[in-house]
């Protein structure tokens, strides 16, 4: 098929504040609040029809750029600049396929970001958000779901344009084989300052606070455990976690997230050795599915991880800054890579294609679904739809635990999302929030027209982004 071509006619940026109900520590930052960015884009098809699409993502500090000399506000400003760079590039008046817009500006935006001291991970945040809004608009104009659009390659994905290693790969056949499910396991994140056992009542809003309360309330069987780079402290904390998970009576699986806290592989091996030698961690060690980016990005793609990966798969996350990163990581023993909507939907699709191309008897390559505190509404739904399409059966979800659902949103917006997606949301404790039963999220309703959203934010209730004045081409 020939993918529809369109011009980007207008781009708008909005923000709304996100307050955490409890602090969340990952890596070098403890997060209590952050803005959420919203992108609206209007496209004009070659036949003259026009329509709007949207996307959303939190502006997370100290993940895209972990330079300690930068404040959280500096990090927010970096991501706003990345959005502006993408807007300015995409509003060039040219007609292309959805993927064609991404491919045409991929390197341009990275180079423009470098001139403003933005690393590639930061710079690519802008296109990642704009691409989802463009695809949403295209799906709505074509009256099809995100799943249908991707399975038929209506985005016009041509891998070799940006990933030469995929030249000859049959992307149409790959996409046509994808079969989304109606539910997915939620992998609960245990942050570095989270309470593990007991009933702390520090927040007092009636929602789960400790890990023990989370397990009792939601029935999770998948967990993501943050580790901090101090072997003694990590082993003590993991032992507390193991006591709760072992006592649940359920079989469980875990991933370990190093968040770049280890200087080298020897430090990571020391942690794993101590864990294996600790009787209280026997079940937890046996339950480890993979380890997520333990080594700092400065050296992660210089040092071979095969010594660990032979027994426990290691994935690359923060170092997945550009489209060449996963092949470089593969050569160093990494067998997996994370999918995060903040890094771009086309990057996820291309890396999934690589996993399919590389996997052979005795060699398995895979993707994992990771969260960046995606919020209920557009952000969480589009991310869930992407990882579901690509066949992932569990996904890290943490926004619902650290943020009080849609409590701060207009009542009409909450009602609209609940009505459109009753399998994914419920109303409890005074607000609409994601619904988790037996550790699973119902996501069948994401197969609606558009990019996984049967409702829209209340744009009039949000502020324009500082550099978010409406910009359009005539």
Secondary structure, DSSP 8 states (H G I E B T S, - for coil): -----EEEEEEEEEEEEEEEEEEEEETTEEEEEEEEEEEEEEEEETTS-EEEEEEEEE--TTTS---TTS-HHHHHHHHHHHHHHHHHHH-S---B-HHHHHHHHHHHHHHHHHHTT--HHHHHHHHHHHHHHHHHHHHHHHT-BHHHHHHTTTT---GGGT-GGGTT--HHHHHHT----SEEEEEEEE-TT---SS---SS-SSS--SHHHHHHHH---EEEEE--S-HHHHHHHHHHHHHHHHHT-S--EEEEE-TT-BSSHHHHHHHHHHHHT-GGGHHHHHTEEEEE--B-HHHHTTS--HHHHTTS-EEE-TT--STTHHHHHHHTT--EEEE-GGG-HHHHHHHHHHHHHH-BTTB--EEEE--S---TTHHHHHHHHHHHHTT-SEEEE-HHHHB-TTTTS-HHHHHHHHHH-TTTEEEETTEEEE-EETTEEE-GGGGSBBTS-SS---GGGSEE-TT---EE--
